[in-house]
């Protein structure tokens, strides 16, 4: 059984995060939370999302899983106005999700989850941790977009830097430690990442004012931020591009 009511803005945050990497996802329904773990088709990036039952306006659920098409959810969300509460009910007999927005009800067929894996979140002991205003990340991405399709993320005891180097031009966006909300970094670290993936992940942060990054040298970046007013949490992992000497 799954019956829930949720504000359109909260559901949009979840859909924006998950659809950054996959078109279809397995939503694991628990008594106290909904979780999603998914890896993009190229196996470059991973999302690990949890949404506490407190993020919902109403929530009744048994343990189970729902395979959901992200494009269909986006179509439904286009019908919702700010402040609307969306009703979600699992019709087990017909294996559909019945979604009601205002006076509109859509009965949506669910995706078969049999072929969907449950990726394990790798245990990474990354040496650098920093908390940064999300707007700083967005500014660094905007500066890099015309230069190259890769960006380097660098951290040291002095602060954080986003660097993009093209054939002729380069750009760097420096955030000194005084402007970071937190910085734990003894030794300087640097990793290179595909800009399109990193940019899409930052777009999915939405209204969260701050983001926590964990970095190492030639290691994945881990990005953590809150959704649903702190009642949900997202972790993104993005694999590095190893630079050749």
C-alpha positions as CSV (number, residue, x, y, z in Angstrom):
1,X,0.0,0.0,0.0
2,X,1.1,3.5,-0.8
3,X,-1.0,6.6,-0.3
4,X,0.6,10.1,0.0
5,X,-0.1,13.7,-0.3
6,X,2.8,16.1,-1.1
7,X,3.3,19.7,-2.1
8,X,4.0,20.2,-5.8
9,X,7.2,22.0,-5.0
10,X,8.6,19.1,-3.0
11,X,7.7,16.6,-5.7
12,X,9.3,18.8,-8.3
13,X,12.6,18.9,-6.3
14,X,12.6,15.1,-6.2
15,X,11.9,14.8,-9.9
16,X,14.5,17.4,-10.9
17,X,17.1,15.6,-8.9
18,X,16.4,12.1,-10.2
19,X,15.8,13.1,-13.8
20,X,19.2,14.7,-13.9
21,X,20.7,11.2,-14.3
22,X,17.9,8.8,-15.4
23,X,14.6,8.7,-17.3
24,X,13.2,5.9,-15.2
25,X,13.8,5.1,-11.5
26,X,12.9,2.7,-8.8
27,X,11.4,4.5,-5.8
28,X,11.9,2.3,-2.7
29,X,8.9,2.9,-0.4
30,X,9.4,2.5,3.3
31,X,7.2,3.1,6.4
32,X,9.3,6.2,7.3
33,X,10.9,7.4,4.0
34,X,11.1,7.2,0.3
35,X,14.6,6.5,-1.2
36,X,16.0,6.4,-4.7
37,X,19.4,5.2,-5.7
38,X,20.3,5.3,-9.4
39,X,23.3,5.4,-11.8
40,X,23.3,7.1,-15.1
41,X,23.5,4.9,-18.3
42,X,27.2,5.8,-18.8
43,X,28.0,4.8,-15.2
44,X,29.7,8.2,-14.7
45,X,27.4,9.5,-12.0
46,X,25.1,8.3,-9.2
47,X,22.3,9.8,-7.1
48,X,21.3,8.7,-3.6
49,X,18.1,10.5,-2.4
50,X,16.0,10.1,0.7
51,X,12.8,11.9,1.5
52,X,11.5,11.6,5.1
53,X,7.8,11.0,5.7
54,X,7.7,14.4,7.4
55,X,8.2,16.0,4.0
56,X,4.7,14.7,3.0
57,X,1.3,16.3,4.0
58,X,0.0,12.8,4.4
59,X,1.8,9.4,4.2
60,X,0.6,5.8,4.6
61,X,2.9,3.1,3.2
62,X,4.0,-0.5,3.4
63,X,7.4,-1.6,2.2
64,X,7.5,-1.8,-1.6
65,X,8.9,-0.3,-4.8
66,X,7.5,1.8,-7.6
67,X,9.1,2.1,-11.1
68,X,8.4,5.7,-12.2
69,X,8.9,7.4,-15.6
70,X,10.3,10.8,-14.9
71,X,8.9,12.4,-18.1
72,X,5.4,11.4,-17.0
73,X,5.9,13.0,-13.6
74,X,7.1,16.2,-15.3
75,X,3.9,16.3,-17.4
76,X,1.8,16.0,-14.2
77,X,3.9,18.7,-12.4
78,X,3.2,21.1,-15.3
79,X,-0.5,21.0,-14.3
80,X,0.3,22.0,-10.7
81,X,0.3,25.6,-9.4
82,X,2.5,26.8,-6.6
83,X,1.0,25.6,-3.3
84,X,-1.0,22.7,-4.8
85,X,-1.0,19.4,-2.9
86,X,-0.6,16.4,-5.1
87,X,-2.3,13.1,-4.2
88,X,-0.4,9.8,-5.0
89,X,-2.1,6.4,-4.7
90,X,-0.7,3.0,-5.8
91,X,-3.4,1.0,-7.6
92,X,-1.9,-2.4,-6.9
93,X,-4.4,-4.3,-8.9
94,X,-3.6,-2.5,-12.2
95,X,-0.1,-1.6,-11.2
96,X,-0.6,2.1,-11.7
97,X,0.1,5.2,-9.9
98,X,-3.0,7.4,-9.5
99,X,-2.0,11.0,-9.4
100,X,-4.5,13.8,-8.6
101,X,-3.7,17.5,-9.1
102,X,-6.6,19.8,-8.4
103,X,-9.6,18.4,-10.4
104,X,-7.3,16.4,-12.7
105,X,-6.5,12.7,-12.2
106,X,-3.9,10.8,-14.2
107,X,-3.6,7.0,-14.0
108,X,0.0,6.3,-14.8
109,X,1.3,2.9,-15.7
110,X,4.4,2.0,-13.6
111,X,7.7,0.8,-15.1
112,X,8.8,-2.8,-14.4
113,X,11.5,-2.6,-11.7
114,X,12.8,-6.2,-12.3
115,X,15.7,-5.0,-14.5
116,X,16.6,-2.1,-12.3
117,X,19.6,-2.5,-10.1
118,X,20.1,-1.4,-6.5
119,X,23.5,0.3,-6.8
120,X,25.6,0.3,-3.7
121,X,26.9,3.7,-2.6
122,X,30.7,3.4,-2.6
123,X,32.4,4.2,0.7
124,X,34.8,7.0,-0.1
125,X,37.1,8.6,2.4
126,X,37.7,11.9,0.7
127,X,40.3,14.2,2.4
128,X,38.7,17.6,1.6
129,X,35.3,18.8,2.8
130,X,33.9,22.3,2.1
131,X,30.5,23.9,2.4
132,X,29.9,26.6,-0.3
133,X,27.0,28.9,-1.3
134,X,25.2,27.2,-4.2
135,X,25.4,30.5,-6.1
136,X,29.2,30.4,-6.1
137,X,29.1,27.0,-7.8
138,X,26.6,28.4,-10.4
139,X,28.9,31.4,-11.1
140,X,31.9,29.1,-11.6
141,X,30.0,27.0,-14.1
142,X,28.7,30.0,-16.0
143,X,32.3,31.3,-16.3
144,X,33.5,27.9,-17.5
145,X,30.9,27.0,-20.1
146,X,32.4,28.9,-23.0
147,X,36.0,27.7,-22.3
148,X,36.0,23.9,-22.2
149,X,33.8,20.9,-21.6
150,X,35.7,19.9,-18.5
151,X,36.3,21.7,-15.2
152,X,38.8,21.1,-12.5
153,X,37.7,21.4,-8.8
154,X,40.6,22.4,-6.5
155,X,40.7,22.8,-2.8
156,X,43.4,23.8,-0.3
157,X,43.7,25.3,3.1
158,X,43.3,28.7,1.4
159,X,39.9,28.0,-0.2
160,X,38.2,26.5,-3.2
161,X,38.7,27.1,-7.0
162,X,36.9,26.1,-10.2
163,X,39.2,26.1,-13.2
164,X,38.5,25.6,-16.8
165,X,41.2,25.5,-19.4
166,X,40.6,25.6,-23.2
167,X,43.0,25.6,-26.2
168,X,43.5,29.4,-26.0
169,X,41.7,30.7,-22.9
170,X,41.3,29.7,-19.3
171,X,39.2,30.9,-16.4
172,X,39.2,30.4,-12.7
173,X,36.6,31.2,-10.1
174,X,38.2,31.5,-6.6
175,X,36.3,31.3,-3.3
176,X,38.6,32.1,-0.4
177,X,38.2,30.3,2.8
178,X,36.6,33.3,4.5
179,X,33.7,33.0,2.1
180,X,33.2,29.3,2.6
181,X,30.8,28.1,5.3
182,X,33.1,25.3,6.2
183,X,36.6,24.1,5.0
184,X,38.5,21.0,6.1
185,X,41.5,20.5,3.9
186,X,45.1,19.9,4.9
187,X,46.7,19.1,1.6
188,X,45.8,20.6,-1.8
189,X,43.5,18.4,-4.0
190,X,42.5,18.6,-7.6
191,X,40.2,16.5,-9.8
192,X,38.9,17.0,-13.4
193,X,35.2,16.5,-14.2
194,X,32.9,16.6,-17.3
195,X,31.2,20.0,-17.1
196,X,27.8,18.9,-18.5
197,X,27.3,16.4,-15.6
198,X,28.5,18.8,-12.9
199,X,26.4,21.6,-14.3
200,X,23.3,19.5,-14.4
201,X,23.8,18.3,-10.8
202,X,24.2,21.9,-9.6
203,X,21.0,22.9,-11.5
204,X,19.2,20.2,-9.6
205,X,20.2,21.7,-6.2
206,X,17.3,24.1,-6.7
207,X,16.6,26.4,-3.8
208,X,19.1,24.9,-1.3
209,X,21.4,27.9,-0.4
210,X,24.4,25.8,0.5
211,X,26.1,22.7,-0.8
212,X,28.7,20.4,0.7
213,X,31.5,19.1,-1.5
214,X,33.9,16.3,-0.7
215,X,37.0,16.1,-2.8
216,X,40.3,14.2,-3.4
217,X,42.9,14.1,-6.1
218,X,41.7,12.1,-9.1
219,X,38.8,10.9,-6.9
220,X,35.0,11.3,-7.5
221,X,33.4,14.4,-6.1
222,X,30.6,13.9,-3.6
223,X,28.0,16.6,-3.5
224,X,25.4,16.8,-0.6
225,X,22.5,19.1,-0.2
226,X,19.1,19.3,1.5
227,X,15.7,19.3,-0.2
228,X,12.1,19.7,1.0
229,X,13.0,22.3,3.6
230,X,15.6,20.0,5.2
231,X,13.3,16.9,5.3
232,X,15.1,15.3,2.5
233,X,18.7,14.8,1.5
234,X,20.5,14.2,-1.8
235,X,24.0,12.8,-2.5
236,X,25.5,13.0,-6.0
237,X,28.7,11.2,-6.9
238,X,30.5,12.1,-10.1
239,X,33.5,10.1,-11.4
240,X,36.7,12.1,-12.4
241,X,38.4,12.2,-15.7
242,X,42.0,11.1,-15.0
243,X,44.4,13.6,-16.5
244,X,47.3,12.3,-18.5
245,X,50.7,13.8,-18.0
